[in-house]
Amino acid sequence: MATETQREHQMTENAKAHIFVCTNKTEPECLKRMLFGTSKLYADDVLSVKSGDLLFLLNVNSTVLHRIFRAKSDGVSFHQFL
């Protein structure tokens, strides 16, 4: 039986990494909701996010790259909910 550490290692080994950007204005909401998004221009990139992938949040105003986040679900299009 695999240990928790072994399962984590296997998930990380197969994960892709994605960088999302925010601004000083949008950063608090991204971090509060743990919800990252983008414009229509990069919608295909969001749809390529899979549960377990590694995510980074870069504030383009302060140039702060926030810690590693792990996607809890596959990326979805906002338009699915309209």
N, C-alpha and C positions, 0 to 999 in steps of 0.2 A: 504494500500500500504506500502511495506517495505521500510524503510529508507536505505540510503547508509551504515550506521553503522550496521544495522541489516543484510543486505546482506553480508557485510564483515565478521561478526561474524558467520553466517551460513556457508560461504565458508571455514573459518578457522576451524570450528568445524568438518567438514567432510574431511579436508585435511590430507594427510599423510606428513611426513617429510623425507627428503633425504639429506645426507651429501655427497658432492662431494669434491674431493681433488685437489689441485694444488701445484705447486712448486714456488719458487721465479721467475723462468724463465717463467712459464705459467700463473702466476697470472695476469699480466697486460692485456694479451689477453682475458682471461676469463672475466675480469671486463669491458674491453672496448666493447667487443661484447655481453656481457651478455649471454654467451654461455658456458655451462658446459658439459664436456664429461668424458669418462672413457675408460679403456681398454676393449678388448673383454671379459675378464674374468667376468666383471660386466655388460655386455650388457643387460642381462635380468632385472637387477635392473633399468637401464635407461628406458627400455620399460615399466616398471611399473609406471613411473612418469606420472601423469595426470595433465591436466591444473588446476591451482589453488593450487596444492600441494606446500608445503613450502620447500625451498631449502636453504642449508647452504654451504658455500665454506670455506674449511679448507686448509690453507697453511701449508704443512707439514714441510717446512724448518723453518718458523718463528713461527709456532704454533698459528697463528692468525686465529680465527674463525670469518669470515665476517658476517655481518648483515643478517637478514632473507630476502630471495628473494622469489618471488611467480612465479611458472611456468606459462608461457604464453601459452604453448601448451603441448600436450602429448609428452612423450619421443619418439624419433625415432632413428632408426639405421642409421648410416652413410652410410651403404651399400645400402640403398634405393636410394641414390642419385648417385650411380655409374652407 
